[in-house]
Amino acid sequence: MAPLRRRHWLALAGSGLLAACASSRQRLAVQQGMLPALWQRRLPKSWAVESLDLRQDLPPLRAGIDSLVLSDGWAQALPPQQRRPWPQGPATQNLLSVAQPLLPFGLPLGFGPWLLVLRNRADLLAGDGAARGWSLLLEPSLRGQLLLPASPRVVLEIARRIGEPQRVLSQLRQQALGFGDRDALTLLLHGDAAAAVLPSRAVVPMLRRDTRLQALLPESGAPLWWSLLVQPDAGMPPPLEWLLAPRSSPLLDQMLRSGFTPPLQRALLEPALSRQLRPELLLPPEPVLKRCTSLLPLAPEAAPGG
């Protein structure tokens, strides 16, 4: 058969046949940064990927979206009637125990700690500096040079790890150059800031490329970020083969290099972790991981006024 010429494609498009073919594909909507491109590219051709650039609000779910990949905060913001808890099955086998509480919101795909990142300030980590942990954020020489996350929940959790939350929050506001995740790494790399709190997925790949950066995971632990596969009530999940692909190398090694750790039991990850530059930033040592926290919604009785 001779290849179709451009005018033939235009004719097909005009007839609606191409639109019909496109609409027959399953659709995965992905929040920016929540799914490594190298894994995304392995989706079968029967799936189409749409990018979600979330700023202030999660838009209403449109018809035809079969699955979504969201951060834990956005996944938890979805009304319960718009998502299904993830059922137990092959995709949930061998998950870390810390991942289990997220299953009511979706399937945990990747996770990691929020990290304290310094630029050209190795002096702050010398001596007992690293032992100071999150209190390094209150270092006087960082005043006006600190970038903090946009998420109030993350900032509050870090404040709790330093001292009395309200007092520490006031001090952090005085230290901060700004609050935001989107441009924080760029500002840090350009020298507009000297310190930032960033998710491991943003930091780990840069440590190989820029020796000016130093990353610290305090011994007291950290809040965790999560990437979740959310199942709308009327949607369908991606194929099981695709979901299980990151459980073996070489894809597992590539995922770890990108700062994206599948939340699998430690024994399954250790061979690939041993080949990474800073494995403790990808999967914290067990004592530190036990002190890390996932930011789950407050139970009604724990909410203010509850």
Wavefront OBJ file of the C-alpha trace (Angstrom):
o trace
v 0.000 0.000 0.000
v 1.346 3.450 -0.927
v 1.951 5.814 2.031
v -0.793 8.342 2.693
v 0.029 11.827 1.473
v -0.587 14.943 3.537
v -3.851 15.780 1.724
v -5.156 12.308 2.513
v -4.420 12.798 6.235
v -6.214 16.140 6.100
v -9.172 14.498 4.453
v -9.271 11.834 7.154
v -9.066 14.470 9.865
v -11.912 16.359 8.252
v -14.033 13.244 8.124
v -13.602 12.671 11.859
v -11.956 9.258 11.445
v -8.685 10.335 13.097
v -10.581 11.884 16.002
v -12.456 8.640 16.439
v -9.174 6.715 16.538
v -7.687 9.111 19.119
v -10.776 8.983 21.316
v -10.591 5.177 21.400
v -7.299 5.336 23.333
v -7.233 5.169 27.114
v -6.029 8.413 28.683
v -3.624 9.003 31.561
v -3.481 12.530 32.998
v -0.131 13.257 34.684
v 0.712 16.103 37.053
v 4.016 17.626 36.022
v 6.987 15.972 37.724
v 5.003 13.059 39.121
v 5.957 10.393 36.557
v 9.450 9.921 35.093
v 9.437 10.301 31.313
v 11.402 7.074 30.846
v 8.592 5.113 32.528
v 5.850 7.113 30.832
v 7.283 6.239 27.414
v 6.743 2.542 28.140
v 2.962 2.936 28.145
v 1.321 0.891 25.401
v 0.338 2.783 22.255
v -3.297 2.256 23.220
v -2.754 4.915 25.918
v -2.462 8.669 25.462
v -0.843 10.921 28.078
v -2.080 14.386 29.011
v -0.075 16.823 31.131
v -1.688 18.476 34.162
v -0.119 21.810 35.106
v -1.688 22.351 38.524
v -1.350 25.824 40.014
v -4.128 26.669 42.449
v -7.020 24.246 41.964
v -7.560 20.749 40.656
v -9.890 21.073 37.651
v -13.027 18.904 37.520
v -12.323 15.472 36.102
v -13.227 15.387 32.409
v -14.962 12.454 30.805
v -12.571 10.015 29.196
v -9.760 10.271 31.756
v -9.060 6.687 32.806
v -6.320 7.300 35.417
v -4.398 10.190 36.948
v -0.913 10.493 38.424
v -0.980 13.116 41.190
v 1.008 14.213 44.215
v -0.364 13.036 47.547
v -1.739 16.511 48.310
v -3.738 16.768 45.090
v -4.875 13.140 45.294
v -6.231 13.729 48.781
v -8.028 16.854 47.545
v -10.153 14.804 45.142
v -13.672 14.203 46.521
v -14.055 10.548 47.581
v -16.854 10.033 45.056
v -14.403 10.846 42.238
v -11.812 8.186 43.107
v -11.685 4.555 44.130
v -9.454 3.039 46.816
v -6.741 0.909 45.233
v -7.561 -2.805 45.694
v -5.099 -5.337 47.007
v -3.449 -7.305 44.228
v -0.167 -7.826 42.359
v 0.516 -4.071 42.174
v 0.287 -3.726 45.969
v 2.466 -6.738 46.796
v 5.823 -5.952 48.429
v 4.969 -2.306 49.082
v 6.708 -0.677 52.037
v 4.509 -0.485 55.117
v 4.771 3.311 54.987
v 2.962 3.172 51.616
v -0.046 1.202 52.836
v -1.962 4.174 54.369
v -1.995 5.857 50.932
v -4.007 3.083 49.231
v -7.398 4.723 49.985
v -6.276 7.572 47.689
v -4.418 5.652 44.970
v -1.532 3.319 44.201
v 1.803 4.708 45.472
v 4.169 4.819 42.482
v 7.121 6.722 43.902
v 8.216 8.598 47.000
v 11.098 10.216 48.809
v 11.966 12.704 51.547
v 12.011 16.461 51.408
v 15.646 17.541 51.717
v 17.572 20.531 52.992
v 19.742 21.702 50.076
v 22.620 24.187 50.321
v 24.581 25.929 47.574
v 28.252 26.571 48.290
v 27.633 26.352 52.048
v 29.488 23.170 52.955
v 30.739 25.136 55.969
v 27.303 24.761 57.556
v 27.622 20.971 57.450
v 31.143 20.880 58.897
v 31.745 19.853 62.500
v 28.392 19.252 64.183
v 26.511 21.179 61.480
v 24.793 18.121 60.001
v 23.691 17.068 63.484
v 21.753 20.328 63.787
v 19.410 19.015 61.126
v 16.420 21.174 60.242
v 17.490 23.882 62.705
v 20.102 24.850 60.089
v 17.225 26.647 58.377
v 17.387 29.226 61.190
v 21.100 29.904 60.632
v 21.511 33.725 60.715
v 23.721 33.737 57.612
v 20.827 32.238 55.591
v 18.413 35.056 56.415
v 16.763 36.245 53.217
v 18.444 33.444 51.237
v 16.128 30.535 52.066
v 13.448 29.105 49.765
v 10.680 27.113 51.418
v 7.964 24.893 49.881
v 4.654 26.362 48.781
v 2.831 23.689 50.799
v 1.899 24.967 54.280
v 1.614 21.338 55.420
v 5.248 20.623 54.566
v 6.513 23.826 56.195
v 4.487 23.148 59.349
v 5.830 19.580 59.573
v 9.403 20.868 59.315
v 8.699 23.540 61.944
v 7.494 20.817 64.327
v 10.822 19.055 63.908
v 12.705 22.185 65.001
v 10.720 23.315 68.019
v 7.443 24.916 69.063
v 5.630 25.220 65.715
v 4.184 28.734 65.926
v 7.428 30.244 67.181
v 9.478 28.423 64.529
v 7.039 29.375 61.752
v 7.520 33.018 62.652
v 11.307 32.575 62.509
v 11.118 30.755 59.180
v 9.055 33.558 57.650
v 11.805 35.987 58.632
v 14.436 33.706 57.067
v 12.593 33.096 53.818
v 13.346 34.675 50.480
v 10.145 33.098 49.214
v 7.730 30.177 49.329
v 7.402 28.072 46.179
v 8.581 24.867 44.546
v 8.348 25.637 40.843
v 11.379 27.930 40.490
v 13.230 27.122 43.713
v 15.875 24.880 42.140
v 16.530 27.399 39.354
v 16.987 30.224 41.864
v 19.311 28.058 43.925
v 21.434 27.080 40.927
v 21.675 30.694 39.754
v 22.884 31.853 43.154
v 19.776 33.901 43.981
v 19.343 31.743 47.089
v 21.757 29.816 49.304
v 19.391 27.193 50.729
v 16.113 25.502 49.867
v 13.828 22.702 50.993
v 13.132 20.506 47.963
v 11.781 17.015 47.209
v 14.404 14.354 46.556
v 13.120 13.856 42.995
v 14.304 17.398 42.157
v 17.592 17.211 44.062
v 19.119 13.781 43.450
v 19.636 14.145 39.678
v 21.350 17.528 40.199
v 23.890 16.209 42.701
v 25.655 14.367 39.874
v 25.845 17.511 37.749
v 26.556 20.344 40.182
v 29.166 19.948 42.919
v 28.130 23.270 44.453
v 25.058 21.575 45.927
v 25.024 19.751 49.261
v 21.931 17.814 50.347
v 21.042 16.825 53.892
v 18.421 14.411 55.184
v 18.354 15.135 58.936
v 18.536 12.207 61.341
v 15.206 13.387 62.778
v 13.537 12.408 59.506
v 11.517 14.452 57.066
v 8.096 14.784 55.517
v 7.680 12.462 52.553
v 6.404 13.318 49.074
v 4.367 10.741 47.145
v 3.308 10.117 43.568
v -0.028 8.292 43.393
v -1.916 6.614 40.558
v -5.521 7.650 41.138
v -8.394 5.652 39.732
v -11.507 7.702 38.847
v -14.779 5.935 39.532
v -15.478 5.253 35.847
v -11.872 4.823 34.667
v -9.527 1.908 34.142
v -5.919 1.415 35.303
v -2.895 1.076 33.016
v -1.812 -2.507 32.249
v -0.369 -4.514 35.121
v 2.780 -5.233 33.112
v 3.445 -1.483 32.909
v 2.751 -0.974 36.616
v 5.252 -3.687 37.581
v 8.003 -2.639 35.127
v 10.011 -0.512 37.647
v 10.493 -3.517 39.910
v 13.467 -4.737 37.880
v 16.552 -3.218 36.285
v 17.566 -1.519 34.087
v 14.395 0.578 34.484
v 14.709 0.504 38.289
v 18.257 1.909 38.127
v 17.118 4.624 35.734
v 14.205 5.560 37.989
v 16.483 5.863 41.001
v 18.928 8.053 39.084
v 16.016 10.366 38.319
v 15.292 10.678 42.057
v 12.123 8.565 41.884
v 12.052 5.627 44.313
v 9.396 2.920 43.894
v 8.026 2.286 47.434
v 9.058 -1.361 47.511
v 10.476 -3.394 50.353
v 14.112 -2.608 51.012
v 15.461 -6.033 50.012
v 14.040 -5.588 46.494
v 15.669 -2.165 46.079
v 19.059 -2.684 47.725
v 20.961 -4.111 44.702
v 19.988 -1.104 42.556
v 20.406 1.355 45.444
v 23.996 0.195 45.936
v 24.753 1.540 42.460
v 23.470 5.048 43.243
v 25.438 8.122 44.324
v 23.496 8.962 47.518
v 21.255 5.941 48.240
v 20.287 7.255 51.693
v 18.514 10.182 50.018
v 16.477 7.798 47.866
v 15.475 5.316 50.564
v 16.364 6.590 54.042
v 18.013 4.122 56.454
v 15.389 2.241 58.448
v 15.765 4.252 61.701
v 15.438 7.530 59.765
v 12.549 6.247 57.632
v 10.625 5.406 60.815
v 10.945 9.072 61.776
v 9.680 10.276 58.384
v 6.026 11.156 57.971
v 3.446 11.060 55.208
v 1.127 14.054 55.241
v -2.277 12.418 55.502
v -5.562 14.314 55.982
v -6.510 15.006 59.582
v -9.093 12.677 61.042
v -12.296 14.575 61.899
v -11.652 14.274 65.629
v -8.142 15.716 65.174
v -9.225 18.670 63.045
v -9.491 22.108 64.691
v -12.790 22.305 66.496
v -13.311 18.553 66.011
l 1 2 3 4 5 6 7 8 9 10 11 12 13 14 15 16 17 18 19 20 21 22 23 24 25 26 27 28 29 30 31 32 33 34 35 36 37 38 39 40 41 42 43 44 45 46 47 48 49 50 51 52 53 54 55 56 57 58 59 60 61 62 63 64 65 66 67 68 69 70 71 72 73 74 75 76 77 78 79 80 81 82 83 84 85 86 87 88 89 90 91 92 93 94 95 96 97 98 99 100 101 102 103 104 105 106 107 108 109 110 111 112 113 114 115 116 117 118 119 120 121 122 123 124 125 126 127 128 129 130 131 132 133 134 135 136 137 138 139 140 141 142 143 144 145 146 147 148 149 150 151 152 153 154 155 156 157 158 159 160 161 162 163 164 165 166 167 168 169 170 171 172 173 174 175 176 177 178 179 180 181 182 183 184 185 186 187 188 189 190 191 192 193 194 195 196 197 198 199 200 201 202 203 204 205 206 207 208 209 210 211 212 213 214 215 216 217 218 219 220 221 222 223 224 225 226 227 228 229 230 231 232 233 234 235 236 237 238 239 240 241 242 243 244 245 246 247 248 249 250 251 252 253 254 255 256 257 258 259 260 261 262 263 264 265 266 267 268 269 270 271 272 273 274 275 276 277 278 279 280 281 282 283 284 285 286 287 288 289 290 291 292 293 294 295 296 297 298 299 300 301 302 303 304 305 306
